[in-house]
Amino acid sequence: MPPGSRQFVVEADGGSRGNPGPAGYGAVVLDPTTGETLAEAAEFIGVATNNVAEYKGLIAGLRAARELDPAATVRVRMDSKLVVEQMSGRWKIKHPDMRPLAAEAARVLPSSQVSYEWIPRERNKHADRLANEAMDAGKRGERWSPSRSTADLSSTADASAARVVGDAAAGAARARAALAGAAVPGASAPAAVPVAAGAASTSVRGKAVEAAPTVGWGTSADLGAPATFVLLRHGETALTPSKRFSGSGGSDPELSAVGRGQAERAAAAFAERGTIEAIVSSPLRRCRETAAAVAARLGLDVHIEEGLRETDFGAWEGLTFAEVRERYPDDLDAWLGSAKAAPTGGGESFATVARRVAAARDRLVAAYPRRTVLAVTHVTPIKTLVRLALGAPPESLFRMELSAASISAVAYYADGNASVRVLNDTGHLR
């Protein structure tokens, strides 16, 4: 160790109430000599496994240490034998969901600065209680608040506890007193901030560092966390590359080999993020197959929502746009010009689809309040949900691009407002 360089101890933990289930992590950076708490971090991450939560706790602890001093030597102490042995290089990382998390942890600081030590669970109480506080806060639809944390408070008033690494009561108590304004007579702790799953809060040297607002201009004070729909378009079918009309009135094609690969990559991305709490799907085969791939990774059931099926394109099913233009030019012009016009042969108009999708949206918002739900569906339902959230006119449907297996997201608040978070993200497919 270079002369004069700082040393930190990072203790981290993660937990899942269900494995997979509602999960969170906690991490603390300690002074190894005095036991003083230098930084705390905790986060509710939605539905995930214990191992995912533990790795995310490790990453948060290493990042907090780097924030304090990127040149410091860090000793990581965890009660997860799996994480300690894998990060030490003694065990192979076999599970595909763990590999990207381990790689992310390894990138935070140079390996020469970090060492790992396994400790019994009873010696990791600080991080364990932070993780449980984060899960409790997430259950209430709130962000973990360092000012309300009791994770570092010992059960006795023994002042010598501040000298014990992992039980730095005095240092943490001083930090929380400063955050809550306790040093000023009559001051009160700040109110908890409503937050969606995945938002984090970190306390560094007594200063609360909050995550960015979870919606464009911030949430209203009394609305709590939104219901967030992560909208996944199904993977490719044999009809996708040639851009043929493929709705709910056609052959109900299965995923192609390319589509199955896309579904698996999407599943891996959601497993790594660990925020999905429920899965709903269109009843059509290509969506059910895509949803099943994700559900298998996350350990969740798939619930069918009929309102998420694709438009019935009538006589246009299986045809390209050029073929429809050649065979039904007047009907196509009418369809392009009015949301009330239906495809040839008794198909659905966009106005009809919008009413169906809006009704499904309302059912899902009521069924999954303050939760993050993966909805596996099609081009028209996704574009319609985005259009309605933006208050955009029907013709905006023709001005959005949605790739196969792309991800979009819309959050819905208790007052009826909506926030478009993501549109056509394909980063997980690269």
Disulfide bonds with the S-S distance in Angstrom:
none
